[in-house]
Amino acid sequence: MVATILVPPIMEIGAGAVQRLGAVLARLGVRRPLLVTDPFMRDAGHADRLLAPLRAAGIDAGLFADTVPDPTTDVIGVGTALLRDGGYDGMVALGGGSPIDTAKAMAVLAANGGQMRDYKVPNPIPTPGMPVVAVPTTAGTGSEVTRFTVITDTQTDEKMLIAGPGLVPAAAIIDFELTLSCPPRLTADTGIDALTHAIEAYVSVKASPFTDAMAIAAMGRIAPWIREACADPSSRPARENMMLGATLAGIAFSNASVALVHGMSRPIGAFFHVPHGLSNAMLLPAVTAWSLPGAITRYADCARAIGAADPGQDDESAAQELVQALRRLNADLNVPTPQEYGIDPARWEGLLVTMAEQALASGSPANNPRVPGVADMVALYRESWG
């Protein structure tokens, strides 16, 4: 088996790495970057922490701070117009997965024109965009190292998966100190998102020995530290392990693909505006339990990697321990069910088939070790409801 592996050409990892932003831009030949971030990062002064030293060094940087959670085609359109009209030659994406995904999508549209739906999977992206430097401030999405972006089409409420080698950022600056201010809920949701990335990459039919190594290493850093990161946000060891684990998981799933959890999760975010990591967490135990027969040994490996099963434990019981461990994790981190989140039950029920059809069309369920049909996914949505 030959595996094609894509990662950012430049990665700066560790405490204080964000101070190397100017040098990274110089290496990329970017002289006029646009900083893409969200209103919180702007208003809290985090954007200025990056802009001030750049401008002091004579780098004429601009600012687009209107990104939204679960990026939409409307926001991408506004940002792309600013990017084109401002004469920018690169972007710095600061924040969680949403600003990073927004910057990636803006680069696609600026280089290729058209509409975002023109590039949703399986459609290709003909022309690579300008360089993007990703600076994550959460330990979860892995978008700083992936070849994906996920954008909601405001005309159809479809959460579109867009993929291609050109979406891998030109550089990633992974500084765990930027996560020290993340609140517990965000830490929990993004942390379970990263754990889901690692598990799904490991059981994906597209897994390879390289992605296996990344995924197992990610699980071994995330699972032992996620509870401490939520309970004590200032814990540097917890934050460092979570950040590195999220990046390793991002490399794993970017090169092995995600599977059924992510396929089913995206429509929940699009229709009910549930944060991506939280919708993954809502589904992870039930989908994992349903998927076990397709890859008992692989799921057992995951159980051992997170410390839920003993090294010598038989695969069948170890895999069952994984499901129980995921349920305990959701309970410990107060992950609500869709019902507890406040989703309208009639609307939920009415959209189940549509959500399952959109999940299937995304391609992600086909990577699952046990491949579902629409009826299977409808049943899993119902099981996860309450």
ZIQUIMO-V364071 format. One record per backbone hydrogen bond with DSSP energy under -1.0 kcal/mol. NH is the residue of the N-H (numbers start at 1). CO is the residue of the C=O. E is the energy in kcal/mol with one decimal. If there is no record, write none. Layout:
BEGIN
NH;CO;E
NH;CO;E
END
This chain:
BEGIN
12;172;-2.7
14;174;-2.6
17;14;-2.0
19;16;-1.7
20;17;-2.2
21;18;-1.7
24;20;-2.3
25;21;-2.6
26;22;-2.0
27;23;-2.1
28;24;-1.7
30;25;-2.4
34;90;-2.0
35;62;-2.8
36;92;-3.2
37;64;-2.6
42;38;-1.8
43;39;-3.1
44;40;-2.6
45;42;-1.2
46;41;-1.0
47;41;-2.1
49;45;-1.2
51;47;-2.5
52;48;-2.9
54;50;-1.1
55;51;-3.0
56;52;-2.4
57;53;-1.3
58;55;-1.6
59;54;-2.7
61;59;-1.7
62;33;-2.4
64;35;-3.1
67;37;-1.6
73;152;-2.0
76;72;-2.2
77;73;-2.2
78;74;-1.9
79;75;-2.7
80;76;-2.6
81;77;-1.9
82;78;-1.9
83;79;-2.4
84;80;-2.6
85;81;-2.6
86;82;-1.8
88;83;-1.2
89;32;-2.0
91;131;-2.4
92;34;-2.2
93;133;-2.8
94;36;-2.5
95;135;-1.9
100;96;-1.4
101;97;-3.1
102;98;-2.5
103;99;-2.5
104;100;-2.1
105;101;-2.3
106;102;-2.7
107;103;-2.2
108;104;-1.8
109;105;-2.4
110;106;-2.6
111;107;-1.5
112;108;-2.0
113;109;-2.8
118;115;-1.6
119;116;-2.1
121;161;-3.3
123;120;-2.7
133;91;-2.9
134;171;-2.7
135;93;-3.3
137;95;-1.6
145;142;-2.3
149;162;-2.2
151;160;-2.1
152;71;-3.3
153;158;-3.1
157;153;-2.5
160;151;-3.2
162;149;-2.8
164;147;-2.1
167;164;-2.0
168;165;-1.5
170;132;-1.4
171;132;-1.5
172;10;-2.1
173;134;-2.8
174;12;-3.3
178;175;-2.0
179;176;-2.0
180;177;-1.1
182;179;-2.0
187;183;-2.5
188;184;-2.8
189;185;-2.6
190;186;-2.5
191;187;-2.0
192;188;-2.5
193;189;-1.8
194;190;-2.2
195;191;-2.2
196;192;-2.6
197;193;-2.3
198;194;-2.1
199;195;-2.5
200;196;-2.9
201;197;-2.3
202;198;-1.9
203;199;-1.9
204;200;-1.3
205;367;-2.1
207;204;-1.6
212;208;-2.8
213;209;-1.8
214;210;-1.8
215;211;-2.8
216;212;-2.7
217;213;-1.9
218;214;-2.2
219;215;-2.5
220;216;-2.0
221;218;-1.0
222;218;-2.5
223;219;-1.8
225;222;-1.1
226;222;-1.9
229;225;-2.4
230;226;-1.6
231;227;-2.5
232;228;-3.2
235;232;-2.4
239;235;-2.5
240;236;-2.8
241;237;-2.3
242;238;-2.5
243;239;-2.4
244;240;-2.4
245;241;-2.6
246;242;-2.5
247;243;-1.9
248;244;-2.6
249;245;-2.6
250;246;-2.1
251;247;-2.4
252;248;-2.2
253;249;-2.8
254;250;-2.2
255;251;-1.2
256;252;-1.1
257;253;-2.5
263;259;-2.1
264;260;-2.5
265;261;-1.9
266;262;-1.9
269;265;-1.8
270;266;-2.2
271;267;-2.7
272;268;-2.2
273;269;-1.4
279;275;-2.5
280;276;-2.0
281;277;-2.1
282;278;-2.3
283;279;-1.2
284;280;-2.2
287;283;-2.6
288;284;-2.3
289;285;-2.4
290;286;-2.2
291;287;-1.9
292;288;-1.2
294;291;-2.0
295;292;-1.9
299;295;-2.6
300;296;-2.3
301;297;-2.1
302;298;-1.8
303;299;-2.1
304;300;-2.1
305;301;-2.3
306;302;-1.9
308;303;-2.6
309;303;-1.0
313;310;-1.5
318;314;-2.3
319;315;-2.7
320;316;-1.7
321;317;-2.0
322;318;-1.6
323;319;-1.5
324;320;-1.9
325;321;-2.6
326;322;-2.3
327;323;-2.0
328;324;-2.4
329;325;-2.3
330;326;-2.1
331;327;-2.1
332;328;-3.0
333;329;-2.1
334;331;-1.2
335;330;-2.8
339;385;-2.6
341;337;-2.2
342;339;-1.1
343;338;-1.9
348;344;-2.6
349;345;-2.6
350;346;-2.3
351;347;-1.4
355;351;-3.1
356;352;-2.5
357;353;-2.5
358;354;-2.5
359;355;-2.6
360;356;-2.4
361;357;-2.2
362;358;-1.3
363;360;-1.2
367;364;-2.0
368;365;-1.5
377;373;-1.9
378;374;-2.4
379;375;-2.1
380;376;-2.1
381;377;-2.7
382;378;-2.1
383;379;-2.4
384;380;-2.0
END
